[in-house]
Amino acid sequence: MKLLFLDIVWPLSLADGSLIHRYELVSNLALLDNEIHIFATDRVSLSNMVSVHSHYVPPGSLFTLTVNYFRNLISLLRSETFDVFYTRNPNFGFLVGIFWKNRCKEMVYELNGIPEDESSLFRTNSEEGKTSPPRKSNGFSISKSCFSAQARFKLFILKKALGFSDRIVAVTPGIKANLEKSYNIPGEKIVVVSNGANTSLFKPLVKEACRKELSLNSETPYVCFVGNLAPWQGVEYLVKAAPSILSRFPECHFLIVGDGVMKNELLKISRVLGVEDRFIFTGVVAYERVPLYINASDACVAPFIFARNAKIGLSPLKLYEYMACGKPVVASNISGVSDALEASEGGIGVPPENPEALAEAISELLENPDLRMKMGSKGLSYVTENYSWYSVAKQVDGVCKSGLNV
């Protein structure tokens, strides 16, 4: 199969969940005897794989990057045809459907979320009881009607991209159900394929060796969070749980691996609660070094909030990576997460947005090494058998080839 992956694969130094998904999917599809074409702002991205053809796009502003991307794409499509166009970007799906559908046999669209309800695009000021636009431009608030028009246009583009697609890959059953109900897309057109974990990279390592390499204390209990510091991750509830945990384990430290818009707010909360010196914010960490932090820890957390996550469920990439390293997990009991915890027996589920329950579950793991080992072992087996990126790629490969008579 000759596949054009219509998304930019960024350098892994800028890793987040979306990037990891793209990078791992492309890497493993290439292992299945496919010829993959990608666009990248890094000249060495996946260059070690002979079946991956990387087309360089010079980095720059969003506008410059977009112009360069389409210039390269048009040039490529003048000389090449493909079996499959694969994208998770509605703009690309829309343009391919209009202009270039004749350059491929099939288009597959991958959907990792659903648009927010229009009303939720505006936040509520709880003190004044008023709604206000979520952002400003040149010091002036964007009008609600203008922002609503933008949202409607984006929704129009997405619906057209989904309509042009021959098959749709949804990462959760909730997304599939929403597409069937709200978008009137036939269920047989949609296939659910979850996220996975790189079980060659994320694997159990000797805790003491990892701590030595990271200059962490060999005797200190460590609790780890990995991910983008975005509001829906719920890391503030871990910070709020810290005083209770520290009352029982005074030497405990918390590793916050990643960066994002919530960092300053998290630092502020930790200062107010007097626990700032117990939190280690690493900033962005290279993808290949993330397993060191997970393996250096005693327990890992995924304190997702209820809003946004519960509506469509989650295919929790970080949960799988924690488990692939053999670590016990404390995570919010929401759709997708609670299912994985129950099936794997690899961790403890807690009510979302509840620092007291979060603190109790983490403390239970910290005081019980045997429980940590038992849950870590079960989680490892579960992910290795069911959620490697290779197994995910095999499912996607099957979806792509199902319409090609391959």
BALOBA-535992 format. One record per residue (C-alpha): residue in one letter; x, y, z. Coordinates in Angstrom, 1 decimal. Each point is the difference from the previous one (the first is absolute). Layout:
N
residu = A | u = X | v = Y | w = Z $
...
END
This chain:
406
residu = M | u = 0.0 | v = 0.0 | w = 0.0 $
residu = K | u = 1.2 | v = 3.5 | w = -0.9 $
residu = L | u = -1.2 | v = 2.4 | w = 2.6 $
residu = L | u = 0.2 | v = 3.8 | w = 0.3 $
residu = F | u = -0.3 | v = 1.1 | w = 3.6 $
residu = L | u = -1.5 | v = 3.5 | w = -0.3 $
residu = D | u = 1.3 | v = 1.5 | w = 3.3 $
residu = I | u = 3.3 | v = 1.5 | w = 1.0 $
residu = V | u = 2.1 | v = -2.2 | w = 2.2 $
residu = W | u = 1.8 | v = 2.4 | w = 2.3 $
residu = P | u = 3.4 | v = -0.6 | w = 1.6 $
residu = L | u = -0.5 | v = -2.2 | w = 3.0 $
residu = S | u = 1.7 | v = 2.6 | w = 2.3 $
residu = L | u = -3.4 | v = 1.7 | w = -0.2 $
residu = A | u = -1.8 | v = -3.2 | w = 1.0 $
residu = D | u = -3.6 | v = -0.1 | w = 1.2 $
residu = G | u = -2.7 | v = -2.6 | w = -0.3 $
residu = S | u = -1.1 | v = 1.0 | w = -3.4 $
residu = L | u = 3.6 | v = -0.1 | w = -1.4 $
residu = I | u = 0.8 | v = -3.3 | w = 1.7 $
residu = H | u = -3.1 | v = -1.5 | w = -1.6 $
residu = R | u = 1.0 | v = 1.2 | w = -3.5 $
residu = Y | u = 3.6 | v = -1.0 | w = 0.4 $
residu = E | u = -0.7 | v = -3.5 | w = 1.3 $
residu = L | u = -2.7 | v = -0.7 | w = -2.5 $
residu = V | u = 2.2 | v = 0.9 | w = -2.9 $
residu = S | u = 2.9 | v = -1.9 | w = 1.3 $
residu = N | u = -2.0 | v = -3.2 | w = 0.5 $
residu = L | u = -1.9 | v = 0.2 | w = -3.2 $
residu = A | u = 3.3 | v = 0.1 | w = -1.7 $
residu = L | u = 1.0 | v = -3.2 | w = 1.6 $
residu = L | u = -3.0 | v = -1.7 | w = -1.7 $
residu = D | u = 1.6 | v = 0.3 | w = -3.5 $
residu = N | u = -1.7 | v = 3.2 | w = -0.8 $
residu = E | u = 1.5 | v = 3.0 | w = -1.9 $
residu = I | u = -0.8 | v = 3.1 | w = 2.2 $
residu = H | u = 0.4 | v = 3.6 | w = -1.1 $
residu = I | u = 0.0 | v = 2.7 | w = 2.8 $
residu = F | u = 0.7 | v = 3.7 | w = 0.4 $
residu = A | u = 2.4 | v = 1.1 | w = 2.8 $
residu = T | u = 1.7 | v = 3.1 | w = 1.2 $
residu = D | u = 3.0 | v = -2.2 | w = 1.1 $
residu = R | u = 2.2 | v = -1.2 | w = -2.8 $
residu = V | u = 1.0 | v = -3.2 | w = 2.0 $
residu = S | u = -3.6 | v = -0.9 | w = 1.0 $
residu = L | u = -0.3 | v = -3.8 | w = -0.6 $
residu = S | u = 2.9 | v = 0.2 | w = -2.5 $
residu = N | u = 1.3 | v = -3.3 | w = 1.3 $
residu = M | u = -3.0 | v = -1.9 | w = -1.4 $
residu = V | u = 0.5 | v = -0.7 | w = -3.8 $
residu = S | u = -3.8 | v = -0.4 | w = -0.6 $
residu = V | u = -0.8 | v = 3.5 | w = 1.5 $
residu = H | u = 0.5 | v = 2.9 | w = -2.5 $
residu = S | u = 0.3 | v = 3.2 | w = 2.0 $
residu = H | u = -0.8 | v = 3.3 | w = -1.9 $
residu = Y | u = 1.6 | v = 2.9 | w = 1.8 $
residu = V | u = -2.1 | v = 3.1 | w = 0.8 $
residu = P | u = 2.0 | v = 3.0 | w = 1.4 $
residu = P | u = -1.2 | v = 1.0 | w = 3.4 $
residu = G | u = -1.4 | v = 3.5 | w = 0.6 $
residu = S | u = -3.2 | v = 1.8 | w = 1.0 $
residu = L | u = -3.3 | v = -1.8 | w = -0.4 $
residu = F | u = -0.7 | v = 1.9 | w = -3.2 $
residu = T | u = 3.5 | v = -0.7 | w = -1.5 $
residu = L | u = -0.2 | v = -3.6 | w = 1.0 $
residu = T | u = -3.4 | v = -0.5 | w = -1.5 $
residu = V | u = 1.1 | v = 1.7 | w = -3.3 $
residu = N | u = 3.1 | v = -2.2 | w = -0.2 $
residu = Y | u = -1.9 | v = -3.1 | w = 0.8 $
residu = F | u = -2.5 | v = 0.5 | w = -2.8 $
residu = R | u = 2.7 | v = 1.0 | w = -2.4 $
residu = N | u = 1.8 | v = -3.3 | w = 0.7 $
residu = L | u = -3.3 | v = -2.0 | w = -0.1 $
residu = I | u = -1.0 | v = 1.4 | w = -3.4 $
residu = S | u = 3.4 | v = -0.8 | w = -1.4 $
residu = L | u = -0.1 | v = -3.5 | w = 1.3 $
residu = L | u = -3.5 | v = -0.7 | w = -1.3 $
residu = R | u = 0.9 | v = 1.1 | w = -3.5 $
residu = S | u = 2.4 | v = -2.9 | w = -0.3 $
residu = E | u = -1.3 | v = -2.6 | w = 2.4 $
residu = T | u = -3.3 | v = -2.0 | w = 0.6 $
residu = F | u = -0.7 | v = -1.8 | w = 3.2 $
residu = D | u = -2.1 | v = -2.9 | w = 1.1 $
residu = V | u = -1.1 | v = 1.8 | w = 3.2 $
residu = F | u = -0.1 | v = 3.5 | w = 1.3 $
residu = Y | u = 0.0 | v = -0.1 | w = 3.8 $
residu = T | u = -0.6 | v = 3.1 | w = 2.0 $
residu = R | u = -1.3 | v = 1.2 | w = 3.4 $
residu = N | u = -0.2 | v = 3.7 | w = -1.1 $
residu = P | u = -3.4 | v = 1.2 | w = -1.3 $
residu = N | u = 1.5 | v = 2.7 | w = -2.2 $
residu = F | u = 2.1 | v = -2.6 | w = -1.9 $
residu = G | u = -2.9 | v = -2.4 | w = -0.2 $
residu = F | u = -2.2 | v = 2.7 | w = -1.4 $
residu = L | u = 2.6 | v = 1.2 | w = -2.7 $
residu = V | u = 0.9 | v = -3.6 | w = -1.0 $
residu = G | u = -3.7 | v = -0.8 | w = -0.4 $
residu = I | u = -0.6 | v = 3.0 | w = -2.3 $
residu = F | u = 3.3 | v = 0.2 | w = -2.0 $
residu = W | u = 1.9 | v = -3.3 | w = 0.2 $
residu = K | u = -2.3 | v = -2.9 | w = 0.6 $
residu = N | u = 1.0 | v = -1.3 | w = -3.4 $
residu = R | u = 3.6 | v = -0.4 | w = 1.1 $
residu = C | u = -0.9 | v = -2.8 | w = 2.4 $
residu = K | u = -2.2 | v = -3.1 | w = 0.2 $
residu = E | u = -1.2 | v = 0.7 | w = 3.6 $
residu = M | u = 0.0 | v = 2.7 | w = 2.6 $
residu = V | u = 0.1 | v = -1.0 | w = 3.7 $
residu = Y | u = -0.8 | v = 2.6 | w = 2.7 $
residu = E | u = 1.1 | v = -0.5 | w = 3.6 $
residu = L | u = -2.0 | v = 1.8 | w = 2.7 $
residu = N | u = 1.4 | v = 0.5 | w = 3.5 $
residu = G | u = -2.7 | v = 2.2 | w = 1.4 $
residu = I | u = -3.2 | v = 1.8 | w = -0.9 $
residu = P | u = -0.7 | v = 3.8 | w = -0.2 $
residu = E | u = -1.2 | v = 1.6 | w = 3.2 $
residu = D | u = -3.6 | v = 1.1 | w = 0.1 $
residu = E | u = -0.1 | v = 3.6 | w = -1.2 $
residu = S | u = -1.3 | v = 1.2 | w = 3.4 $
residu = S | u = 3.0 | v = -1.4 | w = 1.8 $
residu = L | u = 2.5 | v = 2.0 | w = -2.1 $
residu = F | u = -0.8 | v = 2.9 | w = 2.3 $
residu = R | u = 1.1 | v = -0.2 | w = 3.6 $
residu = T | u = -2.2 | v = 1.1 | w = 2.9 $
residu = N | u = 1.2 | v = 2.6 | w = 2.5 $
residu = S | u = -1.1 | v = -1.6 | w = 3.2 $
residu = E | u = 0.3 | v = 3.2 | w = 2.0 $
residu = E | u = -2.1 | v = 2.2 | w = -2.4 $
residu = G | u = -2.2 | v = -2.7 | w = -1.5 $
residu = K | u = 0.8 | v = 1.2 | w = -3.5 $
residu = T | u = 1.4 | v = -1.7 | w = -3.1 $
residu = S | u = 3.0 | v = 1.4 | w = -1.8 $
residu = P | u = 2.0 | v = -1.0 | w = -3.1 $
residu = P | u = 2.9 | v = -2.3 | w = 0.7 $
residu = R | u = 2.7 | v = 2.1 | w = -1.6 $
residu = K | u = 1.0 | v = 3.6 | w = -1.1 $
residu = S | u = 1.5 | v = 1.4 | w = -3.1 $
residu = N | u = 2.0 | v = 3.3 | w = 0.2 $
residu = G | u = -1.4 | v = 0.7 | w = 3.4 $
residu = F | u = -3.7 | v = -0.2 | w = -1.2 $
residu = S | u = -2.3 | v = -2.9 | w = 0.8 $
residu = I | u = -1.1 | v = -2.0 | w = -2.9 $
residu = S | u = -3.8 | v = 0.2 | w = -0.3 $
residu = K | u = -2.0 | v = -3.0 | w = 0.8 $
residu = S | u = -1.6 | v = 0.1 | w = -3.5 $
residu = C | u = 3.4 | v = 0.1 | w = -1.7 $
residu = F | u = 1.3 | v = -2.9 | w = 2.1 $
residu = S | u = -3.2 | v = -2.0 | w = -0.6 $
residu = A | u = 0.4 | v = 0.6 | w = -3.7 $
residu = Q | u = 3.6 | v = -1.4 | w = 0.2 $
residu = A | u = -1.3 | v = -3.0 | w = 1.9 $
residu = R | u = -2.7 | v = -0.7 | w = -2.5 $
residu = F | u = 2.5 | v = 0.3 | w = -2.9 $
residu = K | u = 2.3 | v = -2.5 | w = 1.7 $
residu = L | u = -2.9 | v = -2.3 | w = 0.5 $
residu = F | u = -1.0 | v = 0.3 | w = -3.6 $
residu = I | u = 3.6 | v = -0.9 | w = -1.1 $
residu = L | u = 0.1 | v = -3.0 | w = 2.3 $
residu = K | u = -3.4 | v = -1.3 | w = -1.3 $
residu = K | u = 1.1 | v = 0.3 | w = -3.6 $
residu = A | u = 3.4 | v = -1.7 | w = 0.8 $
residu = L | u = -1.9 | v = -2.9 | w = 1.7 $
residu = G | u = -2.4 | v = -0.2 | w = -3.0 $
residu = F | u = 2.9 | v = -0.2 | w = -2.5 $
residu = S | u = 1.6 | v = -2.8 | w = 2.0 $
residu = D | u = -0.4 | v = -3.6 | w = -1.0 $
residu = R | u = 0.7 | v = -1.3 | w = 3.6 $
residu = I | u = 0.3 | v = 1.7 | w = 3.4 $
residu = V | u = 2.2 | v = -1.1 | w = 2.8 $
residu = A | u = -1.3 | v = 1.1 | w = 3.4 $
residu = V | u = 2.2 | v = -0.4 | w = 3.1 $
residu = T | u = -2.9 | v = -0.7 | w = 2.4 $
residu = P | u = -3.5 | v = -1.6 | w = -0.2 $
residu = G | u = -1.4 | v = 3.3 | w = 1.3 $
residu = I | u = 1.3 | v = 1.9 | w = -3.1 $
residu = K | u = -1.6 | v = -2.7 | w = -2.2 $
residu = A | u = -3.3 | v = 0.3 | w = 1.8 $
residu = N | u = 0.1 | v = 3.8 | w = -0.4 $
residu = L | u = 0.7 | v = -0.2 | w = -3.7 $
residu = E | u = -2.9 | v = -2.3 | w = -0.5 $
residu = K | u = -2.4 | v = 2.0 | w = 2.1 $
residu = S | u = 0.9 | v = 3.6 | w = -0.7 $
residu = Y | u = 1.6 | v = -0.2 | w = -3.5 $
residu = N | u = -2.2 | v = -2.8 | w = -1.4 $
residu = I | u = 3.1 | v = -2.0 | w = -1.2 $
residu = P | u = -0.7 | v = -3.7 | w = -0.5 $
residu = G | u = 1.5 | v = -2.1 | w = 2.7 $
residu = E | u = 1.5 | v = -2.4 | w = -2.6 $
residu = K | u = 2.2 | v = 2.8 | w = -1.3 $
residu = I | u = 1.6 | v = 0.5 | w = 3.5 $
residu = V | u = 2.6 | v = -2.2 | w = 1.6 $
residu = V | u = 1.1 | v = 0.4 | w = 3.6 $
residu = V | u = 3.8 | v = -0.3 | w = 0.4 $
residu = S | u = 1.5 | v = 1.2 | w = 3.3 $
residu = N | u = 3.3 | v = 1.5 | w = 0.9 $
residu = G | u = 2.9 | v = -2.2 | w = 1.0 $
residu = A | u = 3.5 | v = 0.1 | w = 1.6 $
residu = N | u = 3.4 | v = -0.5 | w = -1.4 $
residu = T | u = 0.8 | v = -3.2 | w = 1.9 $
residu = S | u = 3.6 | v = -0.1 | w = -1.3 $
residu = L | u = 0.7 | v = 3.5 | w = 1.5 $
residu = F | u = -2.4 | v = -0.1 | w = 2.9 $
residu = K | u = 1.0 | v = -3.0 | w = 2.0 $
residu = P | u = 1.1 | v = -0.8 | w = 3.6 $
residu = L | u = 3.4 | v = 1.3 | w = 0.9 $
residu = V | u = 2.0 | v = -0.2 | w = 3.3 $
residu = K | u = -1.4 | v = 2.8 | w = 2.2 $
residu = E | u = 3.3 | v = 0.7 | w = 1.8 $
residu = A | u = 1.8 | v = 0.4 | w = -3.3 $
residu = C | u = -2.6 | v = 2.4 | w = -1.4 $
residu = R | u = 0.2 | v = 2.1 | w = 3.2 $
residu = K | u = 3.7 | v = 0.1 | w = -0.2 $
residu = E | u = -0.1 | v = 1.2 | w = -3.6 $
residu = L | u = -2.5 | v = 2.7 | w = 0.9 $
residu = S | u = 1.8 | v = 1.0 | w = 3.1 $
residu = L | u = -3.0 | v = -0.9 | w = 2.2 $
residu = N | u = 0.3 | v = -1.2 | w = 3.6 $
residu = S | u = 0.1 | v = -3.8 | w = 0.3 $
residu = E | u = -2.2 | v = -0.1 | w = 3.2 $
residu = T | u = -2.6 | v = 2.6 | w = -0.8 $
residu = P | u = -3.6 | v = -1.1 | w = -1.1 $
residu = Y | u = -0.8 | v = 1.5 | w = -3.4 $
residu = V | u = -3.4 | v = 0.4 | w = -1.7 $
residu = C | u = 0.0 | v = 0.8 | w = -3.7 $
residu = F | u = -2.2 | v = 1.7 | w = -2.5 $
residu = V | u = 0.9 | v = 0.2 | w = -3.7 $
residu = G | u = -1.8 | v = 2.1 | w = -2.5 $
residu = N | u = -1.1 | v = 3.3 | w = -1.4 $
residu = L | u = -0.8 | v = 2.4 | w = 2.9 $
residu = A | u = -3.5 | v = 0.8 | w = -1.4 $
residu = P | u = -3.2 | v = 0.7 | w = 2.0 $
residu = W | u = -1.6 | v = -3.4 | w = -0.8 $
residu = Q | u = 3.0 | v = -1.9 | w = 1.5 $
residu = G | u = -1.1 | v = 0.9 | w = 3.5 $
residu = V | u = 3.6 | v = 0.4 | w = 1.4 $
residu = E | u = -1.3 | v = 2.7 | w = 2.4 $
residu = Y | u = -1.8 | v = -2.7 | w = 1.9 $
residu = L | u = 3.3 | v = -1.8 | w = 0.5 $
residu = V | u = 1.5 | v = 3.2 | w = 1.4 $
residu = K | u = -3.0 | v = 0.4 | w = 2.3 $
residu = A | u = 0.4 | v = -3.7 | w = 1.1 $
residu = A | u = 3.7 | v = 0.6 | w = 0.9 $
residu = P | u = -0.5 | v = 1.3 | w = 3.6 $
residu = S | u = -1.9 | v = -3.0 | w = 1.0 $
residu = I | u = 2.5 | v = -2.4 | w = -1.6 $
residu = L | u = 2.9 | v = 1.9 | w = 1.6 $
residu = S | u = -1.6 | v = -0.3 | w = 3.5 $
residu = R | u = 0.5 | v = -3.7 | w = -0.3 $
residu = F | u = 3.1 | v = -0.1 | w = -2.2 $
residu = P | u = 1.9 | v = 3.3 | w = 0.8 $
residu = E | u = 2.9 | v = -0.8 | w = -2.4 $
residu = C | u = -2.2 | v = -0.7 | w = -3.0 $
residu = H | u = 0.8 | v = 2.0 | w = -3.2 $
residu = F | u = -2.2 | v = 0.5 | w = -3.1 $
residu = L | u = 1.5 | v = -0.2 | w = -3.5 $
residu = I | u = -2.0 | v = 2.1 | w = -2.5 $
residu = V | u = 1.4 | v = -1.0 | w = -3.4 $
residu = G | u = -1.1 | v = 2.4 | w = -2.8 $
residu = D | u = -1.0 | v = 3.6 | w = -0.6 $
residu = G | u = -3.1 | v = 1.9 | w = -0.9 $
residu = V | u = -2.3 | v = 2.9 | w = 0.7 $
residu = M | u = -0.8 | v = -1.1 | w = 3.5 $
residu = K | u = 3.5 | v = 0.0 | w = 1.3 $
residu = N | u = -0.1 | v = 3.5 | w = 1.6 $
residu = E | u = -3.3 | v = -0.7 | w = 1.6 $
residu = L | u = 1.3 | v = -3.3 | w = 1.4 $
residu = L | u = 3.0 | v = 1.7 | w = 1.4 $
residu = K | u = -2.2 | v = 2.6 | w = 1.6 $
residu = I | u = -2.2 | v = -2.6 | w = 1.7 $
residu = S | u = 3.0 | v = -1.9 | w = 1.3 $
residu = R | u = 1.4 | v = 3.3 | w = 1.5 $
residu = V | u = -3.4 | v = 0.8 | w = 1.7 $
residu = L | u = -0.1 | v = -3.6 | w = 1.5 $
residu = G | u = 3.6 | v = 0.2 | w = 1.1 $
residu = V | u = 1.1 | v = -3.1 | w = -2.0 $
residu = E | u = 1.9 | v = 1.7 | w = -2.8 $
residu = D | u = 3.3 | v = -1.5 | w = 1.1 $
residu = R | u = -1.5 | v = -3.5 | w = -0.5 $
residu = F | u = -0.8 | v = 0.4 | w = -3.6 $
residu = I | u = 2.6 | v = -0.4 | w = -2.8 $
residu = F | u = -1.2 | v = 1.5 | w = -3.3 $
residu = T | u = 2.3 | v = -1.4 | w = -2.7 $
residu = G | u = -1.3 | v = 2.0 | w = -3.0 $
residu = V | u = 0.0 | v = -1.7 | w = -3.4 $
residu = V | u = 1.9 | v = -3.3 | w = 0.1 $
residu = A | u = 1.2 | v = -1.9 | w = -3.1 $
residu = Y | u = -2.3 | v = -2.9 | w = -0.8 $
residu = E | u = 2.7 | v = -2.6 | w = 0.4 $
residu = R | u = 0.8 | v = 1.2 | w = 3.5 $
residu = V | u = -3.6 | v = 0.0 | w = 1.4 $
residu = P | u = 0.3 | v = -3.7 | w = 1.0 $
residu = L | u = 2.8 | v = 0.9 | w = 2.4 $
residu = Y | u = -2.3 | v = 2.2 | w = 2.0 $
residu = I | u = -2.8 | v = -2.5 | w = 0.1 $
residu = N | u = 2.3 | v = -2.8 | w = 1.1 $
residu = A | u = 1.6 | v = 2.2 | w = 2.6 $
residu = S | u = -3.4 | v = 0.4 | w = 1.7 $
residu = D | u = -1.9 | v = -2.1 | w = 2.4 $
residu = A | u = -3.4 | v = 0.8 | w = -1.4 $
residu = C | u = -1.5 | v = 2.0 | w = -2.9 $
residu = V | u = -3.1 | v = 2.1 | w = -0.3 $
residu = A | u = -2.5 | v = 1.0 | w = -2.7 $
residu = P | u = -2.5 | v = 2.3 | w = 1.8 $
residu = F | u = -2.2 | v = 0.9 | w = -3.0 $
residu = I | u = -2.9 | v = 2.4 | w = 0.7 $
residu = F | u = -3.6 | v = -1.0 | w = -0.8 $
residu = A | u = -0.9 | v = 2.7 | w = -2.5 $
residu = R | u = 1.1 | v = -0.6 | w = -3.6 $
residu = N | u = 1.5 | v = -3.4 | w = 0.8 $
residu = A | u = -3.2 | v = -1.8 | w = 1.1 $
residu = K | u = -2.1 | v = 1.0 | w = -3.0 $
residu = I | u = 1.9 | v = -2.1 | w = -2.5 $
residu = G | u = 2.2 | v = -2.1 | w = 2.2 $
residu = L | u = 3.8 | v = -0.3 | w = -0.1 $
residu = S | u = 2.5 | v = -2.2 | w = -1.6 $
residu = P | u = 2.6 | v = 0.8 | w = 2.7 $
residu = L | u = 3.4 | v = -0.1 | w = -1.6 $
residu = K | u = 1.8 | v = 1.0 | w = 3.2 $
residu = L | u = -1.8 | v = -2.8 | w = 1.9 $
residu = Y | u = 1.4 | v = -2.5 | w = -2.5 $
residu = E | u = 3.5 | v = 1.4 | w = 0.2 $
residu = Y | u = -0.1 | v = -0.1 | w = 3.9 $
residu = M | u = -1.1 | v = -3.6 | w = -0.1 $
residu = A | u = 2.5 | v = -1.0 | w = -2.7 $
residu = C | u = 2.7 | v = 1.1 | w = 2.5 $
residu = G | u = -1.6 | v = -2.3 | w = 2.6 $
residu = K | u = -1.2 | v = 2.9 | w = 2.2 $
residu = P | u = -3.2 | v = 0.0 | w = 2.0 $
residu = V | u = -2.4 | v = 2.8 | w = -0.9 $
residu = V | u = -2.5 | v = 2.3 | w = 1.7 $
residu = A | u = -2.4 | v = 1.5 | w = -2.5 $
residu = S | u = -3.4 | v = 1.6 | w = -0.3 $
residu = N | u = -3.0 | v = -2.3 | w = -0.3 $
residu = I | u = -1.3 | v = 1.2 | w = -3.4 $
residu = S | u = -0.9 | v = -1.9 | w = -3.1 $
residu = G | u = 3.0 | v = -1.7 | w = -1.7 $
residu = V | u = 2.2 | v = 0.5 | w = 3.1 $
residu = S | u = -2.1 | v = -2.0 | w = 2.4 $
residu = D | u = -0.5 | v = -2.7 | w = -2.6 $
residu = A | u = 3.8 | v = -0.4 | w = -0.4 $
residu = L | u = 0.5 | v = 0.0 | w = 3.8 $
residu = E | u = -2.6 | v = -2.7 | w = 0.5 $
residu = A | u = 1.2 | v = -2.2 | w = -2.9 $
residu = S | u = 3.6 | v = 0.2 | w = 1.0 $
residu = E | u = -0.2 | v = 0.1 | w = 3.8 $
residu = G | u = 3.0 | v = 2.3 | w = -0.4 $
residu = G | u = -1.1 | v = 2.9 | w = 2.2 $
residu = I | u = -2.6 | v = 1.8 | w = 2.1 $
residu = G | u = -2.9 | v = 2.1 | w = -1.3 $
residu = V | u = -1.1 | v = 3.1 | w = 1.8 $
residu = P | u = -2.8 | v = 2.5 | w = -0.5 $
residu = P | u = 1.2 | v = 2.8 | w = -2.2 $
residu = E | u = 0.7 | v = 3.4 | w = 1.5 $
residu = N | u = 0.2 | v = -1.4 | w = 3.5 $
residu = P | u = 3.4 | v = 0.7 | w = 1.6 $
residu = E | u = -0.9 | v = -1.9 | w = 3.2 $
residu = A | u = -0.7 | v = -3.2 | w = -1.9 $
residu = L | u = 3.1 | v = 0.5 | w = -2.1 $
residu = A | u = 2.1 | v = 0.5 | w = 3.1 $
residu = E | u = -1.4 | v = -3.1 | w = 1.6 $
residu = A | u = 0.7 | v = -2.2 | w = -3.0 $
residu = I | u = 3.5 | v = 1.3 | w = -0.5 $
residu = S | u = 0.7 | v = -0.5 | w = 3.7 $
residu = E | u = -1.3 | v = -3.6 | w = -0.1 $
residu = L | u = 2.5 | v = -0.8 | w = -2.8 $
residu = L | u = 2.9 | v = 1.8 | w = 1.8 $
residu = E | u = -0.5 | v = -2.0 | w = 3.2 $
residu = N | u = -0.4 | v = -3.4 | w = -1.7 $
residu = P | u = 3.0 | v = -1.1 | w = -2.2 $
residu = D | u = -1.6 | v = -3.4 | w = -0.6 $
residu = L | u = -3.2 | v = 1.6 | w = -1.4 $
residu = R | u = 2.1 | v = 2.2 | w = -2.3 $
residu = M | u = 1.9 | v = -2.9 | w = -1.3 $
residu = K | u = -3.2 | v = -2.1 | w = -0.6 $
residu = M | u = -1.8 | v = 2.8 | w = -1.8 $
residu = G | u = 3.1 | v = 1.0 | w = -2.0 $
residu = S | u = 0.5 | v = -3.6 | w = -1.2 $
residu = K | u = -3.7 | v = -0.4 | w = -1.0 $
residu = G | u = 0.0 | v = 3.3 | w = -1.9 $
residu = L | u = 3.2 | v = -0.9 | w = -1.8 $
residu = S | u = -1.5 | v = -3.3 | w = -1.3 $
residu = Y | u = -3.2 | v = 1.7 | w = -1.0 $
residu = V | u = 1.6 | v = 2.7 | w = -2.1 $
residu = T | u = 2.6 | v = -2.2 | w = -1.5 $
residu = E | u = -2.7 | v = -2.5 | w = -1.2 $
residu = N | u = -2.6 | v = 2.6 | w = -1.2 $
residu = Y | u = 1.3 | v = 3.5 | w = -0.5 $
residu = S | u = 3.4 | v = 0.1 | w = -1.7 $
residu = W | u = 0.3 | v = 2.5 | w = -2.8 $
residu = Y | u = 0.8 | v = -2.8 | w = -2.4 $
residu = S | u = -3.4 | v = -1.7 | w = 0.8 $
residu = V | u = -1.7 | v = 3.4 | w = -0.5 $
residu = A | u = 1.7 | v = 0.5 | w = -3.4 $
residu = K | u = -1.1 | v = -3.5 | w = -1.1 $
residu = Q | u = -3.6 | v = 1.0 | w = 0.7 $
residu = V | u = 0.4 | v = 3.3 | w = -1.9 $
residu = D | u = 1.8 | v = -1.9 | w = -2.9 $
residu = G | u = -3.0 | v = -2.2 | w = -0.2 $
residu = V | u = -2.4 | v = 2.9 | w = -0.1 $
residu = C | u = 2.0 | v = 1.7 | w = -2.8 $
residu = K | u = 0.2 | v = -3.2 | w = -2.1 $
residu = S | u = -3.6 | v = -1.1 | w = 0.5 $
residu = G | u = -1.1 | v = 2.2 | w = -2.9 $
residu = L | u = 3.0 | v = -0.8 | w = -2.3 $
residu = N | u = -0.6 | v = -3.7 | w = -0.5 $
residu = V | u = 3.5 | v = -0.6 | w = 1.3 $
END
